[in-house]
Amino acid sequence: MSDRWEGPTRRAVLGSATAVAADAATGTVTGDVGGQVPALWREFTRTPFTHPQIPYVGRAGQRAGAAHFPRRPVVADVRAYGAAADGSADSAPAINRAVAAAGRAGGGTVLIPPGTYRLDGLVHVGHSNVVLRGAGSARTRLYATRSLTELIGAYGSRYGGDKSSWSWAGGLVWFCPADRFAALTGAIRAKAWPFEGWTGNQRDEWETLTTVEPARRGSWTVTVADPGRLRPGRLVLLRLADDAGHTLLEHMAGGGPGPEAYHWNDKTKLTSYIPYEWPVRIARVRGGEVTLERPLPLDTRPEWDPRLTTHVEALTGSGVEGLTLEAVETLQAPHLLDRGHNGVTFQCAYDCWADDVVVRHMDNGFGLVAASACTLRNTRVAGRGSHHPYFCREGSHDNLIQDFVVEQRTTQVPAGAQLHGINVEGLSSYNVWSRGDMRMGTFDTHRGMPFANVRTDITVTNNGRHGGDASAGPLFGARFTHWNIRVTNARAGLTRIDGLAPYSATVGINEVTEFDQIDVPDFSGDPHSRLELYGTSGTVRPRNLYEAQRELDLSHRLGAR
């Protein structure tokens, strides 16, 4: 199966938008019969890449949301490297040897047959195109006996205090490029707390490929000064710095009087996330015109010094399928003191995936840390309860979490412990949570001003709480959309966001009221947010905003052939 993607033509993109708009004008949407079509959907189909409240997420996920994951040939069986399927011995070294062999072979599938495999260490996938494949989440079980604190060491916060960064980082199955992983874990052992993203521990491992001319959010093509080092398929970073007036942060918040009046200078944790780094593949190069795999997430204005740059070597084309990762059951730790019984984490990863994976008894379930264009599909968090069932942070973009379940915890919440939910923070953007069943938790927007994220077609018992330091700034940037949300306990907090998030949309949510944790808007004045079909969850059409955008996207791809 080819991993190559052929970018859309402008004519095909515009043609598909026109076709879907015509359907919306008559009240019909492909795949949805009956129900109510909100005005926001009709508006969106007319301006799908530049709508003020709804982000375009039709290309979120691995290989732009492909329906099927690549099938790599089998190159190793962990039993041949010494793994014991009866749980009698530590199988982590054997699994890692099989993974390393697959990496040396240039990629392939590592089979983990049915059984229980004890892990006294972590499993690290550090090479591209390597797939861990069990026999199904009900048949292959990895049983982890130790935490990341025991395996790597205590991990403090680069922002100070006594917090454990294992509360939001790392995994007992950890996908991260080999060199990046060595640098990260080396810094942790040396207590030189690192930045965790695409440009190294000190954010200095990059070089300019070319500068970028001004362009508007939603553009698929940019003009560059020097295309000499660019080629179709190359993964680059779009890098945007801020200016002294913080106009980039204002732009992320939608602009206008509210963001202009906001006091940014003391939000030191937030400003540490700048420059904004957005990984994207190049689809086409024609002279100085470069077509991208996805439309621009933000304007590229001269005052932000827009450029395409290199990055640390990425992990691409790797995945994990068909297994359960279970930790030895311990009490959940007090808030922010997790020891790191963490599940599956993707870091500095692009076009990677998890499918049919369950994590149980974990401090933190599934992690996306400086990860982009990844898909988590058919995943489940179960057991004694997690601090972050799902976390998405440190500039993670364009990811798809689809058909996910957060089970009700099997034990009571210990004193001092905390439950969040489906987390997003740290300027992360254009991520999608779709078709979810959350039996506990909340829509945890964790400050750090994430923007342009979508949660759609989700049932939630809204009993979690969000976190986030005051120095991390606003809860929301612009273009958050909650679409077809069913709140079983009628709590509004972080689900109905029309009075809280700027330039946002809440569409098709049942009647809810404020109680427990109650937030106030970060920005003064009119938030320019929208609320439609309030009190009518389940009747909005299209039912799933991501899938409807995906149909629009598939239409223009067919038109391009």
Phi and psi in degrees as a GROMACS rama.xvg file:
@    title "Ramachandran Plot"
@    xaxis  label "Phi"
@    yaxis  label "Psi"
@TYPE xy
-76.0271  139.541  SER-2
-94.292  2.15769  ASP-3
-78.4755  136.589  ARG-4
-113.249  135.352  TRP-5
-99.645  119.847  GLU-6
-66.8019  159.578  GLY-7
-78.3872  153.872  PRO-8
-88.6883  155.809  THR-9
-60.5973  -41.6864  ARG-10
-61.834  -40.6454  ARG-11
-67.5332  -41.3568  ALA-12
-60.4183  -50.0373  VAL-13
-65.3433  -36.559  LEU-14
-64.7099  -41.5841  GLY-15
-68.2005  -39.655  SER-16
-60.9552  -39.6964  ALA-17
-64.1606  -41.0894  THR-18
-64.6296  -44.1808  ALA-19
-68.4984  -36.7026  VAL-20
-61.0198  -38.6104  ALA-21
-63.8321  -39.6944  ALA-22
-61.5903  -44.9869  ASP-23
-64.0803  -35.4021  ALA-24
-62.2351  -27.1867  ALA-25
-95.2856  2.80888  THR-26
82.8855  13.7136  GLY-27
-118.897  144.698  THR-28
-134.785  135.244  VAL-29
-53.0583  129.893  THR-30
86.9225  -6.34233  GLY-31
-126.15  123.869  ASP-32
-113.493  130.975  VAL-33
76.79  -172.715  GLY-34
83.2672  -175.41  GLY-35
-115.02  129.665  GLN-36
-95.9608  115.423  VAL-37
-73.5025  156.324  PRO-38
-58.3417  -33.3324  ALA-39
-59.9894  -37.3219  LEU-40
-66.6555  -42.5359  TRP-41
-60.6621  -42.556  ARG-42
-61.8644  -45.6415  GLU-43
-59.5952  -42.1816  PHE-44
-66.5963  -20.3621  THR-45
-81.4743  -31.267  ARG-46
-135.134  66.7279  THR-47
-67.2523  -23.8144  PRO-48
-102.18  -5.61188  PHE-49
-135.49  15.9413  THR-50
-61.3977  140.256  HIS-51
-71.2793  -26.7726  PRO-52
-109.545  -30.2095  GLN-53
-109.452  124.409  ILE-54
-80.4522  153.037  PRO-55
-85.2086  113.373  TYR-56
-123.782  19.4766  VAL-57
-66.1055  -9.77825  GLY-58
-117.673  20.5286  ARG-59
-68.2677  148.944  ALA-60
101.915  175.455  GLY-61
-60.9756  130.012  GLN-62
48.4422  48.643  ARG-63
59.7046  34.0609  ALA-64
84.057  27.9872  GLY-65
-55.0773  143.806  ALA-66
-70.0917  -26.8192  ALA-67
-125.933  144.868  HIS-68
-88.3823  152.596  PHE-69
-58.9219  143.091  PRO-70
-104.109  102.348  ARG-71
-82.4173  144.406  ARG-72
-65.1276  148.138  PRO-73
-73.1317  126.314  VAL-74
-120.972  -10.274  VAL-75
-157.559  147.036  ALA-76
-118.479  125.992  ASP-77
-61.8037  -24.623  VAL-78
-65.9117  -30.1335  ARG-79
-69.7892  -15.0834  ALA-80
-105.049  7.50999  TYR-81
107.369  4.83663  GLY-82
-70.8156  140.861  ALA-83
-107.706  119.66  ALA-84
-81.9075  2.25365  ALA-85
-106.06  8.61005  ASP-86
73.0715  12.2274  GLY-87
-81.5687  -16.7827  SER-88
-146.007  161.078  ALA-89
-66.1149  116.766  ASP-90
-98.9876  -1.77785  SER-91
-59.1936  -45.2418  ALA-92
-60.4587  -40.3139  PRO-93
-66.687  -43.2474  ALA-94
-63.6272  -41.0121  ILE-95
-67.2608  -33.4891  ASN-96
-66.295  -40.1845  ARG-97
-65.3879  -40.8785  ALA-98
-63.7698  -42.417  VAL-99
-63.5997  -38.6017  ALA-100
-64.3303  -40.8836  ALA-101
-63.2492  -38.8045  ALA-102
-63.2843  -42.803  GLY-103
-64.6596  -29.1267  ARG-104
-79.6794  -1.44435  ALA-105
90.9197  9.02608  GLY-106
119.979  174.613  GLY-107
138.933  177.933  GLY-108
-97.2361  133.884  THR-109
-104.761  114.703  VAL-110
-83.2419  136.955  LEU-111
-122.303  94.2718  ILE-112
-62.5125  173.017  PRO-113
-55.3953  147.622  PRO-114
139.121  -177.245  GLY-115
-114.197  126.174  THR-116
-116.857  117.309  TYR-117
-76.9642  134.962  ARG-118
-117.396  112.104  LEU-119
-95.5893  -0.134263  ASP-120
-137.344  -179.748  GLY-121
-91.2437  160.883  LEU-122
-103.448  125.354  VAL-123
-118.189  123.648  HIS-124
-104.959  111.439  VAL-125
-116.908  3.24104  GLY-126
-120.944  148.301  HIS-127
-70.7424  155.462  SER-128
65.366  24.6663  ASN-129
-106.71  129.424  VAL-130
-120.232  127.952  VAL-131
-90.5519  121.269  LEU-132
-128.984  115.181  ARG-133
-86.8441  -173.824  GLY-134
-92.6442  9.4402  ALA-135
124.913  147.849  GLY-136
-64.0851  -18.992  SER-137
-89.8691  -4.84789  ALA-138
-122.429  -30.6833  ARG-139
-110.966  125.437  THR-140
-129.378  127.005  ARG-141
-103.129  123.627  LEU-142
-111.571  108.224  TYR-143
-93.7921  126.933  ALA-144
-101.745  -12.1037  THR-145
-132.599  157.619  ARG-146
-95.0789  168.263  SER-147
-66.8789  -29.17  LEU-148
-62.1505  -41.9061  THR-149
-69.8229  -36.1363  GLU-150
-83.9638  -35.3034  LEU-151
-117.269  -39.1377  ILE-152
130.982  171.11  GLY-153
-61.8433  144.345  ALA-154
-127.927  98.8696  TYR-155
-77.9168  179.324  GLY-156
-99.904  136.522  SER-157
-67.0086  -10.1171  ARG-158
-98.0552  4.96002  TYR-159
93.2916  179.589  GLY-160
84.8694  -174.531  GLY-161
-106.313  22.5713  ASP-162
-73.1336  152.938  LYS-163
-99.9561  120.655  SER-164
-69.6824  -11.3215  SER-165
-67.4791  -6.9142  TRP-166
-72.0898  -10.7186  SER-167
-151.967  20.0938  TRP-168
-148.004  153.859  ALA-169
77.4805  159.785  GLY-170
-149.449  153.302  GLY-171
-74.7733  -18.608  LEU-172
-118.134  109.11  VAL-173
-122.392  112.86  TRP-174
-93.3861  113.898  PHE-175
-161.905  135.49  CYS-176
-51.9539  143.25  PRO-177
-55.7142  -48.281  ALA-178
-67.1857  -39.0727  ASP-179
-65.8385  -40.5922  ARG-180
-62.4286  -43.7835  PHE-181
-62.9949  -40.8208  ALA-182
-67.2222  -41.5333  ALA-183
-64.1494  -52.9808  LEU-184
-67.9744  -32.0083  THR-185
-63.8487  -42.0055  GLY-186
-66.0865  -38.8452  ALA-187
-64.1728  -44.6029  ILE-188
-63.6313  -30.9224  ARG-189
-86.24  -0.398526  ALA-190
59.271  32.241  LYS-191
-105.915  78.5031  ALA-192
-55.8598  121.402  TRP-193
-92.3495  160.013  PRO-194
-71.4942  152.424  PHE-195
-112.852  5.67376  GLU-196
-97.3059  -155.422  GLY-197
-74.9189  -9.28287  TRP-198
-123.011  27.6832  THR-199
92.6103  173.075  GLY-200
-59.8302  -31.3127  ASN-201
-109.29  8.546  GLN-202
59.5665  35.2866  ARG-203
-122.062  6.76039  ASP-204
-96.2856  70.7258  GLU-205
-157.129  158.92  TRP-206
-142.966  153.449  GLU-207
-73.7147  132.11  THR-208
-91.0328  -42.8998  LEU-209
-170.016  154.953  THR-210
-83.8996  162.184  THR-211
-122.021  136.284  VAL-212
-75.3703  161.674  GLU-213
-57.4334  139.03  PRO-214
-152.929  162.253  ALA-215
-99.8993  149.78  ARG-216
-49.703  135.293  ARG-217
96.8569  -10.0964  GLY-218
-72.4551  138.986  SER-219
-91.5703  -18.8128  TRP-220
-123.065  137.375  THR-221
-124.619  156.136  VAL-222
-102.193  130.172  THR-223
-117.051  158.899  VAL-224
-74.6567  -36.1375  ALA-225
-144.21  104.004  ASP-226
-85.3244  6.52908  PRO-227
-57.6715  -31.4445  GLY-228
-103.031  10.9907  ARG-229
-103.042  146.147  LEU-230
-153.709  154.062  ARG-231
-57.5859  136.049  PRO-232
91.8129  -14.006  GLY-233
-72.9416  137.15  ARG-234
-91.3027  123.887  LEU-235
-128.325  168.899  VAL-236
-105.897  132.023  LEU-237
-86.4273  122.532  LEU-238
-114.942  124.666  ARG-239
-123.629  119.998  LEU-240
-91.1294  164.788  ALA-241
-100.217  164.559  ASP-242
-106.27  178.923  ASP-243
-63.1777  -28.1639  ALA-244
-86.0585  1.7988  GLY-245
57.2539  39.8382  HIS-246
-71.4155  -23.5606  THR-247
-66.9832  -45.9288  LEU-248
-62.0592  -39.7957  LEU-249
-60.3164  -41.0533  GLU-250
-63.1096  -41.695  HIS-251
-62.6172  -27.428  MET-252
-90.5929  2.91413  ALA-253
100.565  -10.8278  GLY-254
75.3701  177.612  GLY-255
98.6045  -176.695  GLY-256
-60.1387  -39.5768  PRO-257
-59.8693  -59.435  GLY-258
-61.0554  -33.3174  PRO-259
-65.7422  -30.6403  GLU-260
-87.3697  -10.8274  ALA-261
-69.6347  143.451  TYR-262
-91.0197  104.024  HIS-263
-90.1806  -27.6415  TRP-264
-64.0516  -27.4855  ASN-265
-91.8348  4.15735  ASP-266
-91.0665  69.4505  LYS-267
-67.6025  -33.5259  THR-268
-67.4997  -42.6549  LYS-269
-61.2792  -48.3144  LEU-270
-67.617  -20.1227  THR-271
-70.1727  -18.2214  SER-272
-77.5414  -15.1451  TYR-273
-86.6147  142.531  ILE-274
-68.7445  149.853  PRO-275
-73.8765  127.19  TYR-276
-121.416  120.039  GLU-277
-121.407  109.63  TRP-278
-75.048  140.972  PRO-279
-158.157  144.956  VAL-280
-86.1676  148.354  ARG-281
-85.4288  128.778  ILE-282
-93.2517  -35.6318  ALA-283
-157.079  143.347  ARG-284
-127.881  121.031  VAL-285
-133.558  98.5025  ARG-286
63.5551  -129.643  GLY-287
-88.1982  2.7542  GLY-288
-97.1425  125.968  GLU-289
-120.927  122.393  VAL-290
-94.8882  134.737  THR-291
-100.5  161.423  LEU-292
-67.9389  -28.4305  GLU-293
-134.996  156.827  ARG-294
-70.0919  156.063  PRO-295
-56.2957  134.777  LEU-296
-78.9534  -21.7159  PRO-297
-147.424  166.125  LEU-298
-62.7479  155.948  ASP-299
-114.952  87.3785  THR-300
-93.5442  147.055  ARG-301
-55.9904  -35.5233  PRO-302
-66.8742  -10.2933  GLU-303
-104.26  9.56718  TRP-304
50.104  55.7162  ASP-305
-68.6677  136.508  PRO-306
-156.103  156.486  ARG-307
-97.3301  134.039  LEU-308
-133.105  170.418  THR-309
-81.1604  -178.577  THR-310
-159.416  174.005  HIS-311
-60.9013  154.892  VAL-312
-56.6847  130.274  GLU-313
-88.378  154.877  ALA-314
-93.6715  121.716  LEU-315
-132.513  150.86  THR-316
69.8389  20.161  GLY-317
-110.255  155.629  SER-318
-159.818  173.583  GLY-319
-135.836  135.827  VAL-320
-141.77  144.592  GLU-321
64.1197  50.7105  GLY-322
-155.771  163.477  LEU-323
-111.959  133.157  THR-324
-110.622  113.283  LEU-325
-121.072  134.325  GLU-326
-95.9258  153.975  ALA-327
-55.539  135.366  VAL-328
-75.8567  122.669  GLU-329
-128.709  166.993  THR-330
-68.4689  139.848  LEU-331
-63.4987  137.157  GLN-332
-76.1054  161.2  ALA-333
-57.1657  157.565  PRO-334
-54.3872  129.724  HIS-335
71.6041  14.441  LEU-336
-120.014  27.5406  LEU-337
-59.8611  142.613  ASP-338
-90.5058  -10.7503  ARG-339
99.4169  38.4898  GLY-340
-81.7674  80.7466  HIS-341
-112.057  150.885  ASN-342
-82.6999  -117.715  GLY-343
-102.131  126.327  VAL-344
-128.877  136.876  THR-345
-109.928  127.54  PHE-346
-137.268  131.732  GLN-347
49.596  45.8193  CYS-348
-120.338  144.093  ALA-349
-139.767  135.578  TYR-350
58.8877  43.7479  ASP-351
-115.304  173.604  CYS-352
-158.833  160.984  TRP-353
-130.915  139.523  ALA-354
-144.53  130.472  ASP-355
54.4094  58.9871  ASP-356
-127.152  132.788  VAL-357
-115.456  136.752  VAL-358
-117.014  140.67  VAL-359
-136.469  140.548  ARG-360
61.383  37.3021  HIS-361
-101.36  148.849  MET-362
-64.6851  -42.8649  ASP-363
-140.37  136.278  ASN-364
-84.3406  -84.7602  GLY-365
-114.018  131.064  PHE-366
-120.442  139.833  GLY-367
-122.782  109.921  LEU-368
-123.58  111.499  VAL-369
47.928  43.6709  ALA-370
-114.129  142.681  ALA-371
-141.728  151.15  SER-372
56.1512  37.1874  ALA-373
-107.172  155.14  CYS-374
-122.54  129.282  THR-375
-110.292  113.452  LEU-376
-127.272  137.262  ARG-377
56.1855  52.64  ASN-378
-111.66  157.74  THR-379
-147.867  137.514  ARG-380
-112.39  125.18  VAL-381
-138.775  171.227  ALA-382
102.06  -145.218  GLY-383
-75.7218  -3.42908  ARG-384
110.247  139.924  GLY-385
-120.657  150.631  SER-386
-67.0747  -57.965  HIS-387
-119.004  100.361  HIS-388
-56.7412  -41.1401  PRO-389
-135.804  130.703  TYR-390
-126.597  141.472  PHE-391
-138.857  108.285  CYS-392
-154.344  -179.674  ARG-393
54.6594  50.2625  GLU-394
65.7045  56.1629  GLY-395
-101.573  134.054  SER-396
-137.303  150.006  HIS-397
63.3827  27.7685  ASP-398
-91.9792  156.343  ASN-399
-125.849  120.22  LEU-400
-112.734  109.483  ILE-401
-129.835  139.599  GLN-402
56.1754  61.131  ASP-403
-114.908  154.247  PHE-404
-133.733  132.181  VAL-405
-112.134  106.905  VAL-406
-73.9917  158.524  GLU-407
-64.2405  137.676  GLN-408
-63.868  152.403  ARG-409
-94.9334  -7.78685  THR-410
-132.554  162.476  THR-411
-67.6432  154.212  GLN-412
-71.2676  121.183  VAL-413
-65.378  156.495  PRO-414
-58.0412  132.271  ALA-415
85.4726  -8.76248  GLY-416
-82.5239  165.239  ALA-417
-138.412  147.263  GLN-418
-119.73  128.066  LEU-419
-106.123  -101.08  HIS-420
163.143  -123.999  GLY-421
-96.1136  99.7851  ILE-422
-89.7052  144.976  ASN-423
-148.521  136.934  VAL-424
-161.907  -178.384  GLU-425
62.3955  48.987  GLY-426
59.8387  19.9841  LEU-427
-70.0807  142.523  SER-428
-146.205  152.625  SER-429
61.6654  31.7733  TYR-430
-94.2549  152.612  ASN-431
-128.819  132.917  VAL-432
-115.195  119.948  TRP-433
-134.756  138.571  SER-434
54.3106  65.4111  ARG-435
-112.876  153.271  GLY-436
-125.919  98.3431  ASP-437
-106.083  103.314  MET-438
-85.5928  -1.07907  ARG-439
-164.243  165.904  MET-440
104.383  -168.321  GLY-441
-151.232  177.034  THR-442
-84.7248  80.0218  PHE-443
-76.4968  96.7958  ASP-444
-95.7014  114.93  THR-445
-105.086  36.8503  HIS-446
61.018  -166.348  ARG-447
73.4394  12.6939  GLY-448
42.9721  60.9449  MET-449
-64.9152  155.241  PRO-450
-146.309  158.098  PHE-451
57.2336  49.0908  ALA-452
-114.938  153.298  ASN-453
-125.661  133.97  VAL-454
-123.975  124.057  ARG-455
-144.924  139.837  THR-456
59.3269  59.272  ASP-457
-130.271  137.344  ILE-458
-103.166  130.483  THR-459
-139.86  131.82  VAL-460
-89.4001  103.548  THR-461
-85.2871  81.4073  ASN-462
-124.596  13.289  ASN-463
-95.3875  179.497  GLY-464
-134.95  146.739  ARG-465
-86.178  162.342  HIS-466
-121.549  -159.008  GLY-467
121.111  125.489  GLY-468
-66.2506  148.398  ASP-469
-59.2236  -32.3936  ALA-470
-71.3709  -8.91235  SER-471
-85.0877  -3.28121  ALA-472
80.7216  -150.834  GLY-473
-66.0514  153.038  PRO-474
-67.6678  -39.5808  LEU-475
-133.608  141.119  PHE-476
-93.207  -159.832  GLY-477
-80.8822  159.635  ALA-478
65.0954  40.288  ARG-479
-81.6902  137.1  PHE-480
-131.762  126.525  THR-481
-113.833  118.597  HIS-482
-133.342  117.769  TRP-483
62.0686  72.7616  ASN-484
-117.401  129.274  ILE-485
-113.493  108.003  ARG-486
-99.0538  111.245  VAL-487
-72.9185  -25.173  THR-488
-109.533  12.9358  ASN-489
59.7206  27.5511  ALA-490
-93.5301  129.104  ARG-491
-77.6572  -32.9804  ALA-492
-47.404  119.499  GLY-493
68.9932  2.68341  LEU-494
-105.481  -47.4391  THR-495
-92.5103  114.181  ARG-496
-121.922  13.4404  ILE-497
-65.8405  -26.4727  ASP-498
-96.1687  3.04352  GLY-499
-119.44  -43.5751  LEU-500
-99.8942  134.909  ALA-501
-73.8247  143.709  PRO-502
47.4094  48.6109  TYR-503
-113.359  174.096  SER-504
-139.403  129.984  ALA-505
-120.223  114.232  THR-506
-131.367  124.205  VAL-507
71.205  58.5433  GLY-508
-122.963  141.771  ILE-509
-68.5388  168.536  ASN-510
-63.3086  131.974  GLU-511
-137.502  158.825  VAL-512
-132.565  159.081  THR-513
-81.4234  128.98  GLU-514
-160.5  166.246  PHE-515
65.1492  -126.059  ASP-516
-72.6907  118.283  GLN-517
-119.488  126.849  ILE-518
-107.636  158.887  ASP-519
-116.959  155.495  VAL-520
-60.9893  144.365  PRO-521
-77.8605  -26.9746  ASP-522
-111.194  142.209  PHE-523
-78.7333  161.382  SER-524
81.9835  -167.934  GLY-525
-66.1184  122.092  ASP-526
-77.8266  -8.95615  PRO-527
56.3047  37.2102  HIS-528
-99.3393  163.516  SER-529
-127.436  143.836  ARG-530
-131.724  122.779  LEU-531
-135.65  149.804  GLU-532
53.1933  42.6078  LEU-533
-68.7265  134.37  TYR-534
84.128  12.1468  GLY-535
-132.62  38.3198  THR-536
-59.6075  142.676  SER-537
93.1313  -13.9691  GLY-538
-104.028  -12.0759  THR-539
-67.806  140.466  VAL-540
-129.708  128.94  ARG-541
-68.1443  149.359  PRO-542
-69.8539  -37.4657  ARG-543
-121.878  113.734  ASN-544
-65.1785  -41.4821  LEU-545
-61.9978  -48.3695  TYR-546
-63.604  -36.2183  GLU-547
-65.6365  -41.1557  ALA-548
-66.5487  -35.8365  GLN-549
-63.421  -39.5595  ARG-550
-62.9391  -40.3767  GLU-551
-60.2878  -43.0496  LEU-552
-66.0141  -43.869  ASP-553
-61.5446  -36.034  LEU-554
-60.5191  -45.0298  SER-555
-73.1274  -27.1766  HIS-556
-68.4419  -39.0911  ARG-557
-65.1476  -37.7314  LEU-558
-67.4476  -21.0067  GLY-559
-80.7914  -12.8683  ALA-560
